[in-house]
Amino acid sequence: MPGYCYFCDANQKLVIVHHDVDTRLGTWGEVCYLNQLDPGETDPATPVRKLITAPAIIKSCGDSELRNLGFTKLVKRDEGVYENVTALDHESRYMVAGDSSTLPDIRKKVSD
C-alpha cells in the first residue's frame, strides 16, 4: 500500500500514512485515526495538506549488472574475508582484512 505525506500547519507535524489511492484525508483526526496516533492538543477537525513527494523506486539487479554500473558488492565469507562477487578480471576475488593488495583499484572503476 502506498504511503502519503500529510502536513498539519497547526502543529507543524508531518505524518506518513499508508492507504489506498482512493482514500481522501482532509483533517488531522483522519490522519491520526488511520495512523493510530493520538491527536494530542491539536483539534481533530484541523485541516491537513497532502504533500507531493517523489516515489521510492526499488529495482533489484544482479551481480553482473552491478559490475557493469561500476559497483562493488562484497559478501562476507569468513572473519576478515570478503568475496568480491563483482570483481573484474584484474581484481582480486577475495579481500582480506589488512592486505591492501586485495582491495579493488578504484581508479580503474571511476573515471572523470
Beta strands, then each sheet from edge to edge (+ up, - down):
strand 1: 3-8
strand 2: 13-18
strand 3: 49-51
strand 4: 74-78
strand 5: 81-84
strand 6: 94-96
sheet 1: 2+ 1- 3+
sheet 2: 4+ 5- 6+
end
